[in-house]
Amino acid sequence: MSKLLSAIGILKQTFDEYAGTDGDKTTLSKKEIAAMLKKELPGAGGDKKEEVDEFFKMLDEDGDGVVNFNEYIIFVATLALLLTGGKV
Amino acid sequence: MSKLLSAIGILKQTFDEYAGTDGDKTTLSKKEIAAMLKKELPGAGGDKKEEVDEFFKMLDEDGDGVVNFNEYIIFVATLALLLTGGKV
């Protein structure tokens, strides 16, 4: 498989892993976001409630109380730009 | 390394590999986009000039004749949504 497709596959697997923990398997709850932050982005504040709340509000663009795959991909794209010095 | 960060790393490596082929090492020329399409997305039309032209025009959002990392990440995010049935 191409590198591009394998990276996209990993992004989807990662989303599914955390989204599948509780409730709706196709969206990330706040609890699932906190778990993802803690494990996938150590040091990014996954253990502080205020930071998780703020982070979650930023991701949940349509304000429906969960983060869907679209919102997750926008987050990943922004993160990629932040980490590589692209314009956000 | 976390799965999320490794996927982002692969996306950056893939961009750098193709962007580094000719001219400006930080942007993708049309020739580099054609090579990326052919290898990373077999069957997506990397060998037909019209399709590469159309594809390139779609990616080159600011119309400066090259695809920078921002434009590439937007493409990857759109591709991820297309491949996983998310809303584009």
Backbone of each chain as nested JSON, in Angstrom:
{
  "chains": [
    {"id": "A", "residues": [
      {"number": 1, "name": "MET", "atoms": {"N": [0.843, -1.209, 0.0], "CA": [0.0, 0.0, 0.0], "C": [0.873, 1.253, 0.0]}},
      {"number": 2, "name": "SER", "atoms": {"N": [0.383, 2.283, -0.656], "CA": [1.156, 3.526, -0.755], "C": [1.268, 4.182, 0.622]}},
      {"number": 3, "name": "LYS", "atoms": {"N": [2.299, 4.993, 0.783], "CA": [2.527, 5.65, 2.089], "C": [1.343, 6.56, 2.427]}},
      {"number": 4, "name": "LEU", "atoms": {"N": [0.868, 7.265, 1.398], "CA": [-0.237, 8.201, 1.603], "C": [-1.485, 7.464, 2.132]}},
      {"number": 5, "name": "LEU", "atoms": {"N": [-1.804, 6.358, 1.472], "CA": [-2.999, 5.607, 1.875], "C": [-2.797, 4.939, 3.234]}},
      {"number": 6, "name": "SER", "atoms": {"N": [-1.558, 4.523, 3.503], "CA": [-1.337, 3.875, 4.814], "C": [-1.466, 4.911, 5.936]}},
      {"number": 7, "name": "ALA", "atoms": {"N": [-1.002, 6.145, 5.692], "CA": [-1.14, 7.203, 6.716], "C": [-2.619, 7.504, 6.965]}},
      {"number": 8, "name": "ILE", "atoms": {"N": [-3.395, 7.564, 5.896], "CA": [-4.84, 7.829, 6.04], "C": [-5.497, 6.669, 6.78]}},
      {"number": 9, "name": "GLY", "atoms": {"N": [-5.03, 5.456, 6.486], "CA": [-5.549, 4.278, 7.186], "C": [-5.277, 4.343, 8.679]}},
      {"number": 10, "name": "ILE", "atoms": {"N": [-4.067, 4.785, 9.044], "CA": [-3.712, 4.895, 10.473], "C": [-4.594, 5.954, 11.141]}},
      {"number": 11, "name": "LEU", "atoms": {"N": [-4.825, 7.06, 10.434], "CA": [-5.675, 8.12, 11.01], "C": [-7.086, 7.596, 11.275]}},
      {"number": 12, "name": "LYS", "atoms": {"N": [-7.607, 6.803, 10.334], "CA": [-8.971, 6.253, 10.501], "C": [-8.987, 5.237, 11.638]}},
      {"number": 13, "name": "GLN", "atoms": {"N": [-7.98, 4.344, 11.675], "CA": [-7.901, 3.334, 12.754], "C": [-7.841, 4.011, 14.124]}},
      {"number": 14, "name": "THR", "atoms": {"N": [-7.053, 5.084, 14.195], "CA": [-6.912, 5.793, 15.465], "C": [-8.25, 6.384, 15.883]}},
      {"number": 15, "name": "PHE", "atoms": {"N": [-8.944, 6.975, 14.947], "CA": [-10.279, 7.547, 15.247], "C": [-11.208, 6.432, 15.73]}},
      {"number": 16, "name": "ASP", "atoms": {"N": [-11.267, 5.343, 14.992], "CA": [-12.18, 4.232, 15.326], "C": [-11.857, 3.634, 16.694]}},
      {"number": 17, "name": "GLU", "atoms": {"N": [-10.554, 3.548, 17.006], "CA": [-10.137, 2.954, 18.279], "C": [-10.729, 3.753, 19.442]}},
      {"number": 18, "name": "TYR", "atoms": {"N": [-10.583, 5.069, 19.384], "CA": [-11.046, 5.891, 20.507], "C": [-12.57, 6.099, 20.44]}},
      {"number": 19, "name": "ALA", "atoms": {"N": [-13.113, 6.227, 19.233], "CA": [-14.562, 6.464, 19.105], "C": [-15.346, 5.226, 19.541]}},
      {"number": 20, "name": "GLY", "atoms": {"N": [-14.692, 4.076, 19.436], "CA": [-15.388, 2.828, 19.737], "C": [-15.472, 2.507, 21.22]}},
      {"number": 21, "name": "THR", "atoms": {"N": [-14.903, 3.346, 22.048], "CA": [-14.826, 3.022, 23.483], "C": [-16.195, 3.065, 24.141]}},
      {"number": 22, "name": "ASP", "atoms": {"N": [-16.939, 4.169, 23.948], "CA": [-18.273, 4.221, 24.594], "C": [-19.276, 4.885, 23.657]}},
      {"number": 23, "name": "GLY", "atoms": {"N": [-20.565, 4.723, 23.978], "CA": [-21.651, 5.388, 23.239], "C": [-21.555, 5.133, 21.742]}},
      {"number": 24, "name": "ASP", "atoms": {"N": [-21.771, 6.206, 20.967], "CA": [-21.794, 6.13, 19.5], "C": [-20.39, 5.791, 18.99]}},
      {"number": 25, "name": "LYS", "atoms": {"N": [-20.327, 4.681, 18.268], "CA": [-19.012, 4.214, 17.787], "C": [-18.457, 5.095, 16.662]}},
      {"number": 26, "name": "THR", "atoms": {"N": [-19.274, 6.044, 16.159], "CA": [-18.796, 6.834, 15.01], "C": [-18.436, 8.262, 15.406]}},
      {"number": 27, "name": "THR", "atoms": {"N": [-18.504, 8.535, 16.699], "CA": [-18.113, 9.891, 17.129], "C": [-17.273, 9.817, 18.398]}},
      {"number": 28, "name": "LEU", "atoms": {"N": [-16.526, 10.871, 18.667], "CA": [-15.696, 10.936, 19.871], "C": [-16.42, 11.764, 20.924]}},
      {"number": 29, "name": "SER", "atoms": {"N": [-16.608, 11.146, 22.109], "CA": [-17.178, 11.889, 23.239], "C": [-16.037, 12.659, 23.904]}},
      {"number": 30, "name": "LYS", "atoms": {"N": [-16.383, 13.491, 24.871], "CA": [-15.331, 14.256, 25.571], "C": [-14.362, 13.302, 26.272]}},
      {"number": 31, "name": "LYS", "atoms": {"N": [-14.945, 12.218, 26.84], "CA": [-14.107, 11.243, 27.553], "C": [-13.125, 10.576, 26.579]}},
      {"number": 32, "name": "GLU", "atoms": {"N": [-13.638, 10.291, 25.399], "CA": [-12.787, 9.613, 24.396], "C": [-11.71, 10.566, 23.884]}},
      {"number": 33, "name": "ILE", "atoms": {"N": [-12.064, 11.847, 23.76], "CA": [-11.084, 12.865, 23.332], "C": [-9.97, 12.975, 24.388]}},
      {"number": 34, "name": "ALA", "atoms": {"N": [-10.375, 12.96, 25.667], "CA": [-9.38, 13.067, 26.765], "C": [-8.427, 11.876, 26.698]}},
      {"number": 35, "name": "ALA", "atoms": {"N": [-8.986, 10.686, 26.462], "CA": [-8.151, 9.472, 26.387], "C": [-7.213, 9.563, 25.189]}},
      {"number": 36, "name": "MET", "atoms": {"N": [-7.716, 10.061, 24.063], "CA": [-6.888, 10.184, 22.855], "C": [-5.767, 11.188, 23.089]}},
      {"number": 37, "name": "LEU", "atoms": {"N": [-6.105, 12.308, 23.69], "CA": [-5.098, 13.345, 23.973], "C": [-3.983, 12.766, 24.838]}},
      {"number": 38, "name": "LYS", "atoms": {"N": [-4.404, 12.081, 25.915], "CA": [-3.436, 11.539, 26.879], "C": [-2.47, 10.587, 26.198]}},
      {"number": 39, "name": "LYS", "atoms": {"N": [-3.015, 9.723, 25.34], "CA": [-2.156, 8.673, 24.779], "C": [-1.446, 9.129, 23.485]}},
      {"number": 40, "name": "GLU", "atoms": {"N": [-2.194, 9.847, 22.638], "CA": [-1.634, 10.194, 21.324], "C": [-0.814, 11.48, 21.352]}},
      {"number": 41, "name": "LEU", "atoms": {"N": [-1.152, 12.384, 22.257], "CA": [-0.438, 13.667, 22.318], "C": [-0.036, 13.96, 23.773]}},
      {"number": 42, "name": "PRO", "atoms": {"N": [0.864, 13.101, 24.318], "CA": [1.29, 13.283, 25.715], "C": [1.818, 14.702, 25.925]}},
      {"number": 43, "name": "GLY", "atoms": {"N": [1.369, 15.316, 27.013], "CA": [1.83, 16.678, 27.294], "C": [0.915, 17.729, 26.706]}},
      {"number": 44, "name": "ALA", "atoms": {"N": [-0.128, 17.276, 25.984], "CA": [-1.023, 18.274, 25.368], "C": [-2.219, 18.564, 26.266]}},
      {"number": 45, "name": "GLY", "atoms": {"N": [-2.147, 18.125, 27.528], "CA": [-3.185, 18.543, 28.475], "C": [-4.355, 17.588, 28.597]}},
      {"number": 46, "name": "GLY", "atoms": {"N": [-4.17, 16.321, 28.236], "CA": [-5.278, 15.367, 28.301], "C": [-5.717, 15.079, 29.727]}},
      {"number": 47, "name": "ASP", "atoms": {"N": [-4.908, 15.457, 30.717], "CA": [-5.279, 15.113, 32.098], "C": [-5.863, 16.306, 32.851]}},
      {"number": 48, "name": "LYS", "atoms": {"N": [-5.963, 17.472, 32.219], "CA": [-6.544, 18.624, 32.924], "C": [-7.929, 18.931, 32.336]}},
      {"number": 49, "name": "LYS", "atoms": {"N": [-8.965, 18.875, 33.205], "CA": [-10.349, 19.016, 32.747], "C": [-10.554, 20.292, 31.936]}},
      {"number": 50, "name": "GLU", "atoms": {"N": [-10.038, 21.43, 32.407], "CA": [-10.263, 22.701, 31.696], "C": [-9.689, 22.621, 30.282]}},
      {"number": 51, "name": "GLU", "atoms": {"N": [-8.487, 22.009, 30.196], "CA": [-7.846, 21.953, 28.874], "C": [-8.605, 21.028, 27.92]}},
      {"number": 52, "name": "VAL", "atoms": {"N": [-9.113, 19.903, 28.492], "CA": [-9.901, 18.992, 27.657], "C": [-11.178, 19.693, 27.205]}},
      {"number": 53, "name": "ASP", "atoms": {"N": [-11.824, 20.413, 28.144], "CA": [-13.055, 21.145, 27.794], "C": [-12.798, 22.138, 26.658]}},
      {"number": 54, "name": "GLU", "atoms": {"N": [-11.724, 22.882, 26.802], "CA": [-11.396, 23.91, 25.799], "C": [-11.083, 23.268, 24.434]}},
      {"number": 55, "name": "PHE", "atoms": {"N": [-10.301, 22.194, 24.531], "CA": [-9.882, 21.467, 23.324], "C": [-11.116, 20.916, 22.613]}},
      {"number": 56, "name": "PHE", "atoms": {"N": [-12.009, 20.349, 23.437], "CA": [-13.217, 19.713, 22.876], "C": [-14.087, 20.763, 22.19]}},
      {"number": 57, "name": "LYS", "atoms": {"N": [-14.238, 21.933, 22.83], "CA": [-15.064, 23.022, 22.26], "C": [-14.496, 23.442, 20.9]}},
      {"number": 58, "name": "MET", "atoms": {"N": [-13.153, 23.459, 20.806], "CA": [-12.477, 23.862, 19.56], "C": [-12.762, 22.852, 18.441]}},
      {"number": 59, "name": "LEU", "atoms": {"N": [-12.762, 21.562, 18.801], "CA": [-12.947, 20.518, 17.778], "C": [-14.409, 20.387, 17.356]}},
      {"number": 60, "name": "ASP", "atoms": {"N": [-15.311, 20.53, 18.342], "CA": [-16.742, 20.278, 18.088], "C": [-17.364, 21.469, 17.352]}},
      {"number": 61, "name": "GLU", "atoms": {"N": [-16.981, 21.607, 16.061], "CA": [-17.33, 22.808, 15.293], "C": [-18.841, 23.022, 15.2]}},
      {"number": 62, "name": "ASP", "atoms": {"N": [-19.621, 21.937, 15.074], "CA": [-21.08, 22.143, 14.932], "C": [-21.791, 22.139, 16.289]}},
      {"number": 63, "name": "GLY", "atoms": {"N": [-20.999, 22.025, 17.388], "CA": [-21.569, 22.176, 18.724], "C": [-22.596, 21.127, 19.109]}},
      {"number": 64, "name": "ASP", "atoms": {"N": [-22.484, 19.939, 18.529], "CA": [-23.525, 18.922, 18.844], "C": [-23.087, 18.009, 19.992]}},
      {"number": 65, "name": "GLY", "atoms": {"N": [-21.971, 18.368, 20.626], "CA": [-21.581, 17.62, 21.839], "C": [-20.706, 16.404, 21.575]}},
      {"number": 66, "name": "VAL", "atoms": {"N": [-20.396, 16.146, 20.291], "CA": [-19.479, 15.04, 19.954], "C": [-18.582, 15.523, 18.812]}},
      {"number": 67, "name": "VAL", "atoms": {"N": [-17.474, 14.823, 18.606], "CA": [-16.564, 15.15, 17.499], "C": [-16.685, 14.048, 16.454]}},
      {"number": 68, "name": "ASN", "atoms": {"N": [-17.154, 14.417, 15.266], "CA": [-17.297, 13.398, 14.214], "C": [-16.013, 13.304, 13.396]}},
      {"number": 69, "name": "PHE", "atoms": {"N": [-15.991, 12.397, 12.406], "CA": [-14.742, 12.144, 11.677], "C": [-14.296, 13.4, 10.929]}},
      {"number": 70, "name": "ASN", "atoms": {"N": [-15.253, 14.156, 10.361], "CA": [-14.9, 15.403, 9.66], "C": [-14.14, 16.364, 10.574]}},
      {"number": 71, "name": "GLU", "atoms": {"N": [-14.697, 16.543, 11.771], "CA": [-14.088, 17.474, 12.734], "C": [-12.727, 16.962, 13.173]}},
      {"number": 72, "name": "TYR", "atoms": {"N": [-12.605, 15.669, 13.315], "CA": [-11.332, 15.03, 13.691], "C": [-10.285, 15.272, 12.605]}},
      {"number": 73, "name": "ILE", "atoms": {"N": [-10.663, 15.122, 11.33], "CA": [-9.707, 15.293, 10.224], "C": [-9.249, 16.755, 10.125]}},
      {"number": 74, "name": "ILE", "atoms": {"N": [-10.158, 17.678, 10.399], "CA": [-9.782, 19.109, 10.401], "C": [-8.756, 19.347, 11.513]}},
      {"number": 75, "name": "PHE", "atoms": {"N": [-8.988, 18.72, 12.679], "CA": [-8.036, 18.82, 13.796], "C": [-6.68, 18.255, 13.387]}},
      {"number": 76, "name": "VAL", "atoms": {"N": [-6.688, 17.074, 12.764], "CA": [-5.422, 16.428, 12.373], "C": [-4.68, 17.299, 11.351]}},
      {"number": 77, "name": "ALA", "atoms": {"N": [-5.428, 17.886, 10.425], "CA": [-4.795, 18.751, 9.412], "C": [-4.161, 19.97, 10.097]}},
      {"number": 78, "name": "THR", "atoms": {"N": [-4.887, 20.571, 11.035], "CA": [-4.358, 21.74, 11.762], "C": [-3.122, 21.345, 12.557]}},
      {"number": 79, "name": "LEU", "atoms": {"N": [-3.2, 20.19, 13.201], "CA": [-2.06, 19.686, 13.983], "C": [-0.851, 19.475, 13.078]}},
      {"number": 80, "name": "ALA", "atoms": {"N": [-1.088, 18.912, 11.896], "CA": [0.006, 18.654, 10.943], "C": [0.67, 19.974, 10.55]}},
      {"number": 81, "name": "LEU", "atoms": {"N": [-0.138, 20.992, 10.334], "CA": [0.414, 22.304, 9.948], "C": [1.179, 22.913, 11.122]}},
      {"number": 82, "name": "LEU", "atoms": {"N": [0.636, 22.779, 12.339], "CA": [1.321, 23.325, 13.522], "C": [2.665, 22.638, 13.723]}},
      {"number": 83, "name": "LEU", "atoms": {"N": [2.661, 21.305, 13.566], "CA": [3.882, 20.533, 13.841], "C": [4.955, 20.739, 12.774]}},
      {"number": 84, "name": "THR", "atoms": {"N": [4.513, 21.145, 11.575], "CA": [5.512, 21.227, 10.494], "C": [5.772, 22.679, 10.091]}},
      {"number": 85, "name": "GLY", "atoms": {"N": [5.165, 23.627, 10.844], "CA": [5.449, 25.031, 10.548], "C": [4.689, 25.572, 9.36]}},
      {"number": 86, "name": "GLY", "atoms": {"N": [3.622, 24.818, 8.916], "CA": [2.786, 25.331, 7.822], "C": [1.935, 26.471, 8.351]}},
      {"number": 87, "name": "LYS", "atoms": {"N": [1.257, 27.198, 7.446], "CA": [0.379, 28.289, 7.9], "C": [-0.942, 27.687, 8.372]}},
      {"number": 88, "name": "VAL", "atoms": {"N": [-1.409, 28.038, 9.578], "CA": [-2.673, 27.497, 10.083], "C": [-3.788, 28.521, 9.835]}}
    ]},
    {"id": "B", "residues": [
      {"number": 1, "name": "MET", "atoms": {"N": [6.334, 6.177, 19.395], "CA": [5.587, 7.366, 18.961], "C": [4.111, 7.014, 18.818]}},
      {"number": 2, "name": "SER", "atoms": {"N": [3.261, 7.96, 19.098], "CA": [1.812, 7.705, 19.022], "C": [1.407, 7.48, 17.565]}},
      {"number": 3, "name": "LYS", "atoms": {"N": [0.298, 6.786, 17.376], "CA": [-0.158, 6.47, 16.009], "C": [-0.463, 7.76, 15.256]}},
      {"number": 4, "name": "LEU", "atoms": {"N": [-1.103, 8.691, 15.969], "CA": [-1.503, 9.954, 15.346], "C": [-0.26, 10.696, 14.826]}},
      {"number": 5, "name": "LEU", "atoms": {"N": [0.757, 10.795, 15.673], "CA": [1.973, 11.52, 15.282], "C": [2.729, 10.764, 14.193]}},
      {"number": 6, "name": "SER", "atoms": {"N": [2.69, 9.431, 14.243], "CA": [3.413, 8.684, 13.194], "C": [2.71, 8.862, 11.846]}},
      {"number": 7, "name": "ALA", "atoms": {"N": [1.375, 8.909, 11.842], "CA": [0.641, 9.126, 10.581], "C": [0.981, 10.512, 10.016]}},
      {"number": 8, "name": "ILE", "atoms": {"N": [1.026, 11.513, 10.879], "CA": [1.365, 12.872, 10.432], "C": [2.803, 12.895, 9.905]}},
      {"number": 9, "name": "GLY", "atoms": {"N": [3.669, 12.129, 10.576], "CA": [5.06, 12.034, 10.113], "C": [5.145, 11.436, 8.724]}},
      {"number": 10, "name": "ILE", "atoms": {"N": [4.361, 10.397, 8.474], "CA": [4.359, 9.754, 7.147], "C": [3.85, 10.733, 6.084]}},
      {"number": 11, "name": "LEU", "atoms": {"N": [2.817, 11.493, 6.441], "CA": [2.272, 12.474, 5.482], "C": [3.34, 13.509, 5.119]}},
      {"number": 12, "name": "LYS", "atoms": {"N": [4.096, 13.959, 6.121], "CA": [5.157, 14.969, 5.873], "C": [6.273, 14.344, 5.041]}},
      {"number": 13, "name": "GLN", "atoms": {"N": [6.693, 13.126, 5.397], "CA": [7.769, 12.445, 4.639], "C": [7.375, 12.277, 3.174]}},
      {"number": 14, "name": "THR", "atoms": {"N": [6.108, 11.896, 2.972], "CA": [5.629, 11.677, 1.602], "C": [5.683, 12.987, 0.832]}},
      {"number": 15, "name": "PHE", "atoms": {"N": [5.234, 14.072, 1.458], "CA": [5.294, 15.385, 0.801], "C": [6.743, 15.737, 0.459]}},
      {"number": 16, "name": "ASP", "atoms": {"N": [7.628, 15.615, 1.432], "CA": [9.034, 15.982, 1.23], "C": [9.692, 15.139, 0.138]}},
      {"number": 17, "name": "GLU", "atoms": {"N": [9.331, 13.851, 0.087], "CA": [9.929, 12.949, -0.911], "C": [9.626, 13.458, -2.324]}},
      {"number": 18, "name": "TYR", "atoms": {"N": [8.363, 13.779, -2.573], "CA": [7.99, 14.214, -3.927], "C": [8.368, 15.674, -4.171]}},
      {"number": 19, "name": "ALA", "atoms": {"N": [8.255, 16.511, -3.145], "CA": [8.575, 17.942, -3.329], "C": [10.069, 18.131, -3.557]}},
      {"number": 20, "name": "GLY", "atoms": {"N": [10.845, 17.162, -3.058], "CA": [12.299, 17.306, -3.149], "C": [12.884, 16.902, -4.487]}},
      {"number": 21, "name": "THR", "atoms": {"N": [12.044, 16.453, -5.399], "CA": [12.552, 15.907, -6.667], "C": [13.153, 16.999, -7.545]}},
      {"number": 22, "name": "ASP", "atoms": {"N": [12.415, 18.081, -7.769], "CA": [12.986, 19.147, -8.63], "C": [12.612, 20.519, -8.078]}},
      {"number": 23, "name": "GLY", "atoms": {"N": [13.293, 21.53, -8.557], "CA": [12.984, 22.927, -8.209], "C": [12.914, 23.142, -6.707]}},
      {"number": 24, "name": "ASP", "atoms": {"N": [11.921, 23.914, -6.293], "CA": [11.745, 24.28, -4.878], "C": [11.414, 23.019, -4.065]}},
      {"number": 25, "name": "LYS", "atoms": {"N": [12.262, 22.77, -3.073], "CA": [12.1, 21.543, -2.276], "C": [10.894, 21.623, -1.334]}},
      {"number": 26, "name": "THR", "atoms": {"N": [10.269, 22.813, -1.23], "CA": [9.169, 22.938, -0.254], "C": [7.803, 22.982, -0.921]}},
      {"number": 27, "name": "THR", "atoms": {"N": [7.805, 22.804, -2.244], "CA": [6.498, 22.799, -2.928], "C": [6.469, 21.696, -3.981]}},
      {"number": 28, "name": "LEU", "atoms": {"N": [5.272, 21.311, -4.367], "CA": [5.092, 20.277, -5.382], "C": [4.796, 20.941, -6.729]}},
      {"number": 29, "name": "SER", "atoms": {"N": [5.647, 20.615, -7.723], "CA": [5.381, 21.08, -9.084], "C": [4.358, 20.136, -9.712]}},
      {"number": 30, "name": "LYS", "atoms": {"N": [3.896, 20.483, -10.913], "CA": [2.924, 19.608, -11.58], "C": [3.55, 18.235, -11.862]}},
      {"number": 31, "name": "LYS", "atoms": {"N": [4.845, 18.256, -12.221], "CA": [5.533, 16.995, -12.509], "C": [5.602, 16.125, -11.247]}},
      {"number": 32, "name": "GLU", "atoms": {"N": [5.856, 16.782, -10.135], "CA": [5.953, 16.045, -8.863], "C": [4.586, 15.52, -8.434]}},
      {"number": 33, "name": "ILE", "atoms": {"N": [3.54, 16.302, -8.707], "CA": [2.169, 15.856, -8.382], "C": [1.824, 14.623, -9.231]}},
      {"number": 34, "name": "ALA", "atoms": {"N": [2.214, 14.656, -10.511], "CA": [1.925, 13.515, -11.403], "C": [2.634, 12.267, -10.878]}},
      {"number": 35, "name": "ALA", "atoms": {"N": [3.892, 12.436, -10.452], "CA": [4.651, 11.289, -9.929], "C": [3.993, 10.772, -8.649]}},
      {"number": 36, "name": "MET", "atoms": {"N": [3.549, 11.672, -7.785], "CA": [2.898, 11.269, -6.523], "C": [1.598, 10.524, -6.809]}},
      {"number": 37, "name": "LEU", "atoms": {"N": [0.807, 11.069, -7.732], "CA": [-0.462, 10.422, -8.088], "C": [-0.209, 8.999, -8.576]}},
      {"number": 38, "name": "LYS", "atoms": {"N": [0.754, 8.885, -9.505], "CA": [1.038, 7.578, -10.124], "C": [1.417, 6.547, -9.074]}},
      {"number": 39, "name": "LYS", "atoms": {"N": [2.28, 6.976, -8.119], "CA": [2.8, 5.992, -7.163], "C": [1.893, 5.833, -5.936]}},
      {"number": 40, "name": "GLU", "atoms": {"N": [1.377, 6.958, -5.438], "CA": [0.623, 6.893, -4.182], "C": [-0.855, 6.567, -4.388]}},
      {"number": 41, "name": "LEU", "atoms": {"N": [-1.394, 6.959, -5.538], "CA": [-2.824, 6.724, -5.808], "C": [-2.992, 6.098, -7.194]}},
      {"number": 42, "name": "PRO", "atoms": {"N": [-2.451, 4.857, -7.34], "CA": [-2.544, 4.18, -8.635], "C": [-4.003, 4.13, -9.111]}},
      {"number": 43, "name": "GLY", "atoms": {"N": [-4.202, 4.46, -10.376], "CA": [-5.569, 4.42, -10.918], "C": [-6.276, 5.753, -10.776]}},
      {"number": 44, "name": "ALA", "atoms": {"N": [-5.599, 6.737, -10.142], "CA": [-6.269, 8.042, -9.952], "C": [-5.923, 8.999, -11.091]}},
      {"number": 45, "name": "GLY", "atoms": {"N": [-5.327, 8.474, -12.157], "CA": [-5.147, 9.293, -13.358], "C": [-3.82, 10.013, -13.451]}},
      {"number": 46, "name": "GLY", "atoms": {"N": [-2.789, 9.495, -12.734], "CA": [-1.496, 10.175, -12.758], "C": [-0.814, 10.12, -14.112]}},
      {"number": 47, "name": "ASP", "atoms": {"N": [-1.308, 9.279, -15.028], "CA": [-0.616, 9.137, -16.315], "C": [-1.336, 9.887, -17.43]}},
      {"number": 48, "name": "LYS", "atoms": {"N": [-2.453, 10.519, -17.135], "CA": [-3.149, 11.255, -18.214], "C": [-2.986, 12.761, -17.969]}},
      {"number": 49, "name": "LYS", "atoms": {"N": [-2.396, 13.448, -18.941], "CA": [-2.066, 14.868, -18.782], "C": [-3.273, 15.703, -18.354]}},
      {"number": 50, "name": "GLU", "atoms": {"N": [-4.422, 15.5, -19.018], "CA": [-5.611, 16.326, -18.696], "C": [-6.002, 16.121, -17.234]}},
      {"number": 51, "name": "GLU", "atoms": {"N": [-5.918, 14.871, -16.789], "CA": [-6.348, 14.59, -15.405], "C": [-5.381, 15.199, -14.4]}},
      {"number": 52, "name": "VAL", "atoms": {"N": [-4.077, 15.131, -14.739], "CA": [-3.084, 15.744, -13.84], "C": [-3.303, 17.256, -13.806]}},
      {"number": 53, "name": "ASP", "atoms": {"N": [-3.564, 17.852, -15.006], "CA": [-3.799, 19.311, -15.069], "C": [-4.991, 19.696, -14.19]}},
      {"number": 54, "name": "GLU", "atoms": {"N": [-6.07, 18.942, -14.335], "CA": [-7.301, 19.239, -13.583], "C": [-7.067, 19.082, -12.075]}},
      {"number": 55, "name": "PHE", "atoms": {"N": [-6.373, 17.989, -11.756], "CA": [-6.082, 17.672, -10.348], "C": [-5.228, 18.782, -9.741]}},
      {"number": 56, "name": "PHE", "atoms": {"N": [-4.215, 19.195, -10.528], "CA": [-3.284, 20.215, -10.042], "C": [-4.023, 21.534, -9.803]}},
      {"number": 57, "name": "LYS", "atoms": {"N": [-4.908, 21.895, -10.74], "CA": [-5.673, 23.144, -10.617], "C": [-6.518, 23.121, -9.336]}},
      {"number": 58, "name": "MET", "atoms": {"N": [-7.066, 21.935, -9.014], "CA": [-7.916, 21.774, -7.829], "C": [-7.089, 21.972, -6.547]}},
      {"number": 59, "name": "LEU", "atoms": {"N": [-5.849, 21.461, -6.573], "CA": [-5.016, 21.534, -5.363], "C": [-4.393, 22.921, -5.184]}},
      {"number": 60, "name": "ASP", "atoms": {"N": [-4.011, 23.533, -6.303], "CA": [-3.279, 24.812, -6.242], "C": [-4.25, 25.961, -5.952]}},
      {"number": 61, "name": "GLU", "atoms": {"N": [-4.732, 25.996, -4.704], "CA": [-5.827, 26.899, -4.324], "C": [-5.464, 28.38, -4.558]}},
      {"number": 62, "name": "ASP", "atoms": {"N": [-4.189, 28.756, -4.293], "CA": [-3.841, 30.18, -4.464], "C": [-3.335, 30.482, -5.875]}},
      {"number": 63, "name": "GLY", "atoms": {"N": [-3.348, 29.446, -6.75], "CA": [-3.029, 29.666, -8.161], "C": [-1.619, 30.153, -8.429]}},
      {"number": 64, "name": "ASP", "atoms": {"N": [-0.677, 29.813, -7.537], "CA": [0.701, 30.317, -7.762], "C": [1.551, 29.313, -8.559]}},
      {"number": 65, "name": "GLY", "atoms": {"N": [0.918, 28.271, -9.06], "CA": [1.644, 27.351, -9.955], "C": [2.363, 26.223, -9.257]}},
      {"number": 66, "name": "VAL", "atoms": {"N": [2.274, 26.185, -7.921], "CA": [2.848, 25.061, -7.165], "C": [1.863, 24.697, -6.043]}},
      {"number": 67, "name": "VAL", "atoms": {"N": [2.042, 23.499, -5.478], "CA": [1.199, 23.076, -4.349], "C": [2.06, 23.079, -3.093]}},
      {"number": 68, "name": "ASN", "atoms": {"N": [1.715, 23.936, -2.144], "CA": [2.517, 23.995, -0.911], "C": [1.971, 22.995, 0.105]}},
      {"number": 69, "name": "PHE", "atoms": {"N": [2.603, 22.92, 1.281], "CA": [2.228, 21.886, 2.265], "C": [0.791, 22.087, 2.737]}},
      {"number": 70, "name": "ASN", "atoms": {"N": [0.375, 23.35, 2.932], "CA": [-1.019, 23.624, 3.341], "C": [-2.01, 23.026, 2.348]}},
      {"number": 71, "name": "GLU", "atoms": {"N": [-1.769, 23.305, 1.062], "CA": [-2.682, 22.817, 0.019], "C": [-2.663, 21.3, -0.032]}},
      {"number": 72, "name": "TYR", "atoms": {"N": [-1.504, 20.719, 0.176], "CA": [-1.356, 19.249, 0.202], "C": [-2.166, 18.659, 1.362]}},
      {"number": 73, "name": "ILE", "atoms": {"N": [-2.096, 19.281, 2.542], "CA": [-2.811, 18.745, 3.726], "C": [-4.329, 18.842, 3.519]}},
      {"number": 74, "name": "ILE", "atoms": {"N": [-4.764, 19.907, 2.873], "CA": [-6.214, 20.047, 2.567], "C": [-6.639, 18.922, 1.626]}},
      {"number": 75, "name": "PHE", "atoms": {"N": [-5.768, 18.624, 0.643], "CA": [-6.039, 17.519, -0.287], "C": [-6.129, 16.196, 0.476]}},
      {"number": 76, "name": "VAL", "atoms": {"N": [-5.159, 15.953, 1.374], "CA": [-5.128, 14.691, 2.13], "C": [-6.382, 14.577, 3.002]}},
      {"number": 77, "name": "ALA", "atoms": {"N": [-6.786, 15.682, 3.621], "CA": [-7.993, 15.662, 4.47], "C": [-9.223, 15.334, 3.62]}},
      {"number": 78, "name": "THR", "atoms": {"N": [-9.319, 15.942, 2.454], "CA": [-10.45, 15.674, 1.551], "C": [-10.429, 14.216, 1.104]}},
      {"number": 79, "name": "LEU", "atoms": {"N": [-9.24, 13.736, 0.77], "CA": [-9.086, 12.331, 0.342], "C": [-9.517, 11.394, 1.463]}},
      {"number": 80, "name": "ALA", "atoms": {"N": [-9.114, 11.72, 2.699], "CA": [-9.479, 10.88, 3.852], "C": [-10.997, 10.832, 3.995]}},
      {"number": 81, "name": "LEU", "atoms": {"N": [-11.644, 11.953, 3.818], "CA": [-13.112, 11.986, 3.941], "C": [-13.76, 11.207, 2.796]}},
      {"number": 82, "name": "LEU", "atoms": {"N": [-13.216, 11.352, 1.589], "CA": [-13.774, 10.615, 0.436], "C": [-13.636, 9.111, 0.654]}},
      {"number": 83, "name": "LEU", "atoms": {"N": [-12.448, 8.7, 1.134], "CA": [-12.17, 7.262, 1.276], "C": [-12.948, 6.635, 2.429]}},
      {"number": 84, "name": "THR", "atoms": {"N": [-13.356, 7.472, 3.393], "CA": [-14.005, 6.877, 4.57], "C": [-15.489, 7.241, 4.637]}},
      {"number": 85, "name": "GLY", "atoms": {"N": [-15.986, 7.916, 3.572], "CA": [-17.418, 8.206, 3.55], "C": [-17.815, 9.378, 4.414]}},
      {"number": 86, "name": "GLY", "atoms": {"N": [-16.821, 10.195, 4.85], "CA": [-17.153, 11.402, 5.618], "C": [-17.761, 12.429, 4.675]}},
      {"number": 87, "name": "LYS", "atoms": {"N": [-18.322, 13.515, 5.237], "CA": [-18.896, 14.57, 4.381], "C": [-17.753, 15.446, 3.869]}},
      {"number": 88, "name": "VAL", "atoms": {"N": [-17.68, 15.668, 2.561], "CA": [-16.599, 16.503, 1.994], "C": [-17.136, 17.921, 1.794]}}
    ]}
  ]
}
